Amino acid sequence: MTLDQFKYIYFLGIGGIGMSALARWFGVNGYTVAGYDKTPSALTQALEAEGMVIHFTEDVDQIPAPFRENPAQTLVIYTPAVPKTHAEYIYLTEQGFVLQKRSQVLGLLAGQMKTVAIAGTHGKTTTSSMVAHILRHAGVNCAAFLGGITNNYGTNFLLNEPSDDLKSVVCVVEADEFDRSFLTLFPQLAVVTSTDADHLDIYGAHDAVLESFSKFVSQITPGGVLFMKKGLSLAEHTKADVREYALEEGDYHSSNLRIKDASFVFDLVHKAGIIADVKLTVPGFHNVENAVAAGAVALELGVPAEAIRLALNNYRGVRRRFEYVLKTDKAVLIDDYAHHPAEVMAFLSSVKALYPDRELTAIFQPHLFSRTRDFADGFAESLSIADHVLLLDIYPARELPIEGVTSDLILRNVQSKTRKQCNKAELPGVVREMKPSLLVTIGAGDIDQMLPSLKSILEDQ
């Protein structure tokens, strides 16, 4: 199959962060794009503003007529989150349309370019956006498909300049292990940030997660390079040149790490020397480590050391990744997408290091019943870093409730000074009463919808 045979591109689940990036690529490249999503969002509004027809009711008749009337010229791209019982999915399948997962189509696109794939159970969105930003800042012709909205560009998709030789174009791809999607990629360069147990609703056991990552690194093309977090057990599964990185050790690492004016400043050590005084306005020990990995990739692609330093110095992060919502002398509010115990621990540890003299209040919204069940003790341990913990109800996302699985599984083992469970309606009143000076919101659900009211409370107190 080639993309040349299609004129119309229809998305089932167009509003997802990854799907919307693909939709933009097709829209920019002259295809007619339309789609369905369950609910409107800022992303779907942006796509509609770019001319795409989107509907939010499960209704075959709302698929635009030119799409329905031309199955041979219509490619349907769907997300695994769309159930097989979905009326439009059933119709499109029965009518003989070509249906492909986003990952399959992304593999087709990326295969035309020099691919840098960033994988890992956490850290991949920030690392991939850092790589893309360094390349764009340094004038390298690149495309990027990212899992979050970059603050530097206001988008999750960067379009490359037209080129007669696509192999000279670098394609930065966030390689998602969910549903084994990243196995459609055959990159020249790859980064693996972590292989912790996650998505056990899909994989069943950690061993299956590790097996999937092993398969991914085996697909790095001959002569390629794997940049691997030190300590991961992947080297024996790839023929690529393996380079290790970490916060404080490995072929690439940081040194002289210090906190200055609520920012992390460090030197990036690599085989050929040092990139001194890299300053991250997006703080966090984990983000320093991500920056080390991104710098390593950029060096391999020939980006000069000074260009890397300057790019990282003005990298402004990804929305909902250590994002400052309010920062004054009296009150700080930070939002983060963390939804795995290791991510929560990295985030809260970094906040504590930045503000050692303030008591930290954390609001956490668990994401998925299965993840809460599988990692309840880990979440409790990570959240206990905070002085005060407010726990919201579980955000179900794609799942139905599991009997006996509630936020209380986490709360009962939290060791903070105070801990409390509440719902979103109760949250503003609870926060107003607590009067926190350092407040963080954590989770991959819809907790970010509470940020305007929480910011207003902190500003008023």
N, C-alpha and C positions, 0 to 999 in steps of 0.2 A: 504494500500500500504506500502511495505517495500523497502528499498534500495537494499536489497539482490537480488532482482529479475532482477536488471539491470547490464549490462556490459559496455554499451556505454552511455556517457552523452554529450548531445548536447546543446550548449548555444546560444540563440538568443539575442544578446547584451552582448557578453562575456567581452567587454572592460570596462564596468562600474566598479566602485570601489568595490561595493558589490558583483557583479557577478564574478569578477576576483578572489575574496577571496574564493568563493564557488568552482570555477574551480580548484583552487590550492588544496583545500581539497580533491576533488575527484581524482585529479591527483596523489597526494601523497598516497592516499589509494587504488591505483591499478586499477582504472577505466580508460578507454580510453576516452579522452576528446577532443572535437573539438567545433568550434563555428563560428558565424558570428558577425561582428560589422560594423557599418557604416563607421568608419574611423580608420586607424592605430593610435597607441599611444604608449607611453612608457610602459603602462601596457600590451598591446597586444604583444609588442615585448618581454617582459619578459615571458609571457605565451608561446609564440612560442619557446623561448629558453629552456623552460622546456618540450618541445616535443609536444605541442598541435598544431593541424592544424587549422588555422584561415583564413577566407577569408573576403573580404570587399565589395563584389558585391552581390546584392540581386539575388541569382541564385541557384535554387534547385539542379542543376547538380554539384555544388561545395560542397554540403553536402557529406562527404566521403561515399563511397559505403557500407562499413560494417554497417553504421548507417542506411542508407536507406533500406537496405536489411533485417534488424532485428528490426522491430517495437516493438516487444514484449520485447526485451532486451535493448531498447533505451529510456532513459528518456530525455525529452526536457524541459529545464529550460529557461523561457523567462522573460524579463523585461517589465513592463507596458508601457515603452516608445516605444516599437515596435508596430506599428499600426496593427490593425486586417486585413488591406489590404495588408500587407507584403506578397510577393509571397511564401516565405518559411513557414511562419506561416500558410497560407492557405493550402499548400501542406501537412505539418505535421499534421494538424488537420484532413484533409480529409482522410489521409492514416491511421488514427487510432492510432497515437502515443500518449503516455501519456504526456500531457503538464502540467507543474506546474510553478507557479510564484516562483521567488527566495525566497520570504518570506515563502511560503509553505514548500519548501525543507529545508530552514533554521530552521523552526519549527520542522521538523522531526529530524534533526541533534541535535539541542539543547535539544530536549526532552529526548535524551539518556544520558544527563549529568546534573550536577547541574548548573542551568542557572542563570546568573546575566544579566538582561536586562536593558540597559541604554536608556531612552526615553526622548524626549523633543524637542520643536521646535527649540531650539538652545542649544549648549553646549554638545550635546551627543557624538560627535566624540572625543573631547578632554577628556571628563570624562571617556568614555569607554576605551580609550587608556591609560589613567592614571591607571585605575583599572587593566588592563591587565599587564601593566608594573610593578606595585607594586607586583602583584602575581608572575609574572615571576622572578622578582628580588629576591623575598623572597623564591623561590624554590617550590612554589605551582604548582602542575600539572594542567595546564590550556590550553584551546584553546581560540582563540579570532577571531571574525569576526567584523572588524572595517570599518568605513566609510572614512578612510584617511590613507595615508602612514605614518607610524611612523618613526621619525628620529632615534630612538634608534635601530630599527630593519630593517628599509628599506623596510617594507612590511605592508599590511593591514590585514595580516592573520598570526596568531600564531598557530602552530600545537602542540597539547598535546603529551605527551609521551604515548606509548601504555599502556593500563590497562585492566585487567580482569574485573574490576568493574568500568564501565563508570560513574556511579553515584558518584564516588569519584573524578571525574574530573570536574573542574569548567569551564564552557563555558561562556565567556563574549561576549555579543551580543549587537551591536548597534541597537536599536529597532526603526525602521523608521516609522513615522506616515504617510508618503506619501502613498497614495492609501490604507491606513489602514493596511499596511503590518505587523505592530507589533501585530496584533490580532491573528497571528498564534503562538504566544509565550505564554507559561505558566510558568513563571519564579519562582524560589524560592526567589530570591532577585531582587528588581527593584528600579531604580532611575528615578524620573521625574524632570527634570531641569527647565522646562517651558512649558506653554500651551498657548502661544500667538497665535493670529490669523495668519495663514500661509496656503499655499497650497489651497487658496480659489477657485482656478480653479477646484480643486477636491471636496472640502467640501461645497463650496457655502457660508457658514456663519460660524462665530466663534463658535456659539452654537454647530454646528456639530463637530468641532474640539474637543471641551470640552467633548462631548458625547463619542467620540472615545477614548480619554484618560481615561475617566471613565470606559469604557469597558475594556481597557488594565489593569488597576490596579485591576479590579474585577477578573482577571485571575491569579493573584499571588496565588501560591498553598497554601493550608492550613498550617499554622505555619510559613509562609513566612514573609518577612519584606519589607516595602515600605519606601525608603528614599526620602522625598518630599521637594522640595524647599518651604521654609516657605511662607505662603500666598496663596498657591494653594488650590483649593477647590476640593480635591479628597478623603479625609479621609473617607467620608460617603459612598464611592462607593467600598470599599475594606474591607475584613475581615483580612487583613494582619496587623501586628504590624506596626504602622506608626511612623516614626522618622522624625523630621523636621531639615533642615539645611539652612544656609544662610551665607552671608558674615560676619555679625556682631551679629547674634542672632540665637536662635534655639538650639536643642539638640546638634548639632555640628556647630561650627562657628570658625572664626578666631579672634584672638586678637593680640595686640601689632604689628599691621600691619605697616610696614615701607618700604620705598624704599632705597635700598643700592646698590651702583654701578650698577644702571640701572636694578636691580632685585627686585622682591617683596619678602620680608621676613616676616614671621608671625608665631604665635603659633596656633596650631590646638587644639581647646578646644572640649573635648567630655565628656560623663557622668562620666567616670572613671578617668579623669585627663587631662593632657595637653601634646601634642607632640610639644616641643619647637624648635624654630629656623628652621622652614621649609623654604628652599630657592628655589624659582622657577626661573630657567633660562629662562622659557617661561613666560614673564610678563603679567600683566593685572589683574584688579580687578575681572573680570569674571573668569579668570583662577584660582585665589585664591579660589573662590567659588567652582569651579569645583574640585579643589584639596581637599577641605573639604569633598565634597560628596564622592570622590574616597577613601579618608582615612576612612570615616565612613563605607563603604562597606568592606574594607580590615580588619578593626577592627572586624566587625561582622563575618568575615571568619577566625578569629583567628590569623591574621598576627601581630607580635609584633610591638609595637609603634616605636621602633628604626629602624626596617626594613622599616616601612612606611616612616619615615623621610629621610632615606638614599635613598630610591627609588625615592621619589619626588625631592630630591636634584639633582639627575642625570637624571631626566626626561627631554628629549630634544624636546618634542612636536610632532606635526603632520605637515606635509608639508601643506603650505598655511594657517596655523593658527598662526597668530602673528609670522611669519617667517622672521627673519632678512636675507636680501639679501646682504646688505652692512652695515657695522658699523665701521666708522672711526671717528676721532675727527672732521673732516670737513663735513662729509655727512653720513646720515643714510637713508636706504631704507628698508621698512618693507612691506611685502605682507600678506593679510588676505582674507579669503574666505567669509567674512560677506556678506550676501545678504538679510537681514531683518533689518528694522530700529533699533530694539533693539540691534542687533549684531553690527551694525555700530556705534551706540552710545557707547556701551561698549568698543569697540576697540579704537575709537578716544579719548574717555575720558582717557583711560589708557595711550595712546601715549602722550597726553598732560601732564599727571601727571609725566611721565618719563622724558620728555624734556620740562619743563615749560619755558625755556629761548629761545626756537627756534620757529620760525613761521612754522606752519604745512601746508603742501600742500597735498591734498588728490585727488587721481584719482579714480573715481568710475564708474564701468560698471554695470548698472542695469541688473538684471537677470529675464527674462520673461516679456512679455507685461502685462499679467494679474497681476503679483505682482507689477509692476510699477504703474498700474492703481489703484490698491487697497490701496497702501501704499505711494503714491507720497508725501503727506504732511509729513508723518513720516520720509521718507528719507531726505526730505529737512531740517527738524528740526535737525536730527542727523548729517548730513553733515555740518551744520552751525557751528559745534564745530571747524572745521578746519578753518584756516585763509584764505586759497585759495583752491578753488574747481575746478577740471577739470572733466567734465562729458562726458563719451563716449556714443555711441549709445547703445541701448538695445540689450543684447544678447538673441536671441529668444529661444534657446534650442529646446524644443519639440513643440513650439507654432508657429502659423501663426500670422502675424501682426494684430493688432486691430486698427481700424480706429481712428485717433485722439490721439493715445497713443504713445508718444515719450519721450525722455529724458527731453524735455522742461517742461513736467509736474512737474518734480522735480526741475529743474534749476530755474524756475521763482520764487520759494519761498525760495531759499537758501539765507541766510543772512550773508555770509562770506564777507571778505574785497574785494575779487575778485572772480568771477565765470565765467566759460567759457565752452562752449560745443565744442567738436572736435571729429574727428574720429581717429582710430588707426594710420592711415598713417600720420596724422598731429601731433600726440602726441609727438614724439621725438623732433621736432622742437620747439614746445611750451614749453616743459620742459627745453630744452637747453637755451631758452631765459629767463625763469624765474629764473634759477640758485638756486633751492631750496637746503637747507641744511638738511631738514627733509621731506622726501617724502614717502607717503604710497600709495599702490595700493589695491583696495577693490573690491570684486565681485566673483561670482561663475561661471563665464563664461570662456573665454579664455584670460582674461587680463594678466594672468601669462606669456603668450608668449611674452609680451613686456618687461619682466624683464631684459633680457640680455642687450638690448639697453639702457634701463633706467639706469642700473647699470654703463654701460660704460660712459654715459653722466655725471653722478655724479662723477665718478672717474677722468674724464678729466677736470672738471671745477675747 
